[in-house]
């Protein structure tokens, strides 16, 4: 822990953890803990996954999938936007290389 970080006691599925976290990020961390606990409880309640480690892995996979398929604002697909930007960069690179040959 550095001088700017404080130890924060968190509880995930009944297990206590102490994590280093800057004071200005503690609220966000606590929200993340609450979200993770909720996801893990949902998986445990389904009865399809047994064992805390398997529940944690399934929760991590679900959260990662949600993150990767997040839509921004008016429903823009981040992955689609990244693909379009990459395509535009390729077109620009090609156009610039053609320009270099002119001079």
N, C-alpha and C positions, 0 to 999 in steps of 0.2 A: 504494500500500500504506500502511495506517495503522500506527501503532506496535504495535498488537496483532496484526497480521497478519504472517505470515512467508511468504516465497516458498517454494513447494513445487514441485519438479521432478517432472513426471509424463510418462508415455509412453503414447501412444494409437496403436495400430497402427504402431509403429516411429517415430513422430514425437514429438519432445520438446517439451514445453510447460512454462512456468513460470507458476504461478498464485498469486495472493494467497489465503491461507487462514489464519484464526485457528488457533492451535495446537490448541485443543480440538476443532476440526472436521476435522483432518487425517485421522484414522482413517476417518471417514465418507466423505471425499472419495476416499481411496484405495480404499475398497470400491466407490464409484461408478465410478471409473476401471476397476477390475477387471471390474465388471459390463458396462460399455460395451465394453471390449475383447473380452470373451467374446461379446457380441451381434454385434459387428462381424465377428469371426472366423467366427461361424456363417454370417453372410450371405455373406462372401467365400468360404467353403468350399462354399456351395450352388452357386456358379458362375453364378447367375442375374443377379447385379448386378456390374457392372464399374466401377471408379473409386472412389477413396477418398471423394470427396464424395457420390456416390450411395449408397455403403455407409453413410456417416454419417447421411444423411437417412433411409434405410430403418431403421437402428437406432433413430434418434430417434422415428420413427413407431411402431415396434414397442414401444418403451419407454413412449411416451405412451399407447398403447392398453392396455398392461398396467396402467399406473397408473390409468387411468380405469375399468378394469373390475375393480379390486382389490376383494376381499372382505375384510371385517373379522371377526376372531374366529370366531364360529360360522357364518360364511357369509353375513353381512349384506352386501347390495349397497349401497355408498355412494350411488350415484346414486338408487336407489330410496328410500333413507332421506331424501335431500335433497328428493325430490319429495313424500314424505309430510309432511315438516316444512313445506314451502311450502304444501301443501294445508291443514294445520292452522292455519298463520298466517292464511291467507285466511278460514277459518271463524271464527277468533278476532276478526279485524278486523271481519268482518261482525257478529258478536255484539256487539262493543263499540260499533259505530256504532249499532246498534239500541238499546243501553242509553242512549246519549247523547240519543236522541230522547225517552226516557221522562222525562227531567228537564228 
